[in-house]
């Protein structure tokens, strides 16, 4: 048991050492439970954890922590693309105020995940995404996973969304920090992957736009030139991770929600934005990305791992771009933080619904113009486009243009980001049928 979780339990037992009743109610429906939750104090945008009493809704079985929002499996395995395993037992004490207190670590994990999934269901509904997922969500606990194919080492300190199983898998955690299963931002991040998988990845796999069954299986060419499929996989992986971090930030309002659980990557994925970065935000230019990917591909011993790391760094830029877009909407429209973030989250959802079509059409038109081009110069340019893979510009525009009732000033901001990133060609902010878009 980790020191932090030990502290939680010591506090629990201390708090409820008198007058406790063993909870045995099987159909309580709605219960109040005490959980460690994060809260941001004094606008410093970094949260700390404390105990709060919150409601869990539509619980059918308290001893299995099953209900409308989640169901749990321990040491699960896969059977016919479904998660199977035994249902862990949740034990609670009920204090004199009628509040349920988890008695051990697994009960706390289950109640915590249930609570955050319940909130994810509400959030999905608030942006119109309530039909994407099946509920209750399947959650695997204490999952034994290999770190990679052919590896005998078990993965640790990780939470994973598995698209084929449609489940969140939590592997054993041994850092001396907030367990991933208690970290609301991490759970929101994983939940986002389920939306991305169903709205984007699945369609790209079905149309053979992506040739791998996994998010990112790296195919590299033998020379130092990175191929288009690798670039596409790295950039789309980055997009998926970055938008997932944006989801975690929107849910927790915490720039450093990952740092509470993972010291190694938490700082790199911080969503703090300095005043200077706010003024000068830009993505890495397409040529820089090509160059850096080629270097990584040619030089490293552990190429796949480094490309995944690179994808996460692109991801942080995507996350920051969406955060900055929400700050822009807030100031342009004089609305609250939560309204502005809701508008961007909705734009992300709307943008994802047609993203696969956009990417497939883009690839097709690149291929067609490569075939049609007659002069050598034209030919090499369009071949270059085909060889470059998906562009960050296409992805950024997909979400900016999905913002409901985009204003000219907001569009101009997006245009300036593209200009600073060496990504602008002939795009302009156009108004057609009273709808502004950057095309
Ligand atoms: Zn992720």
Boltz pocket constraint, residues with backbone or C-beta under 6 A from the ligand:
constraints:
  - pocket:
      binder: B
      contacts: [[A, 159], [A, 189], [A, 190], [A, 193], [A, 240], [A, 241], [A, 244]]
      max_distance: 6.0
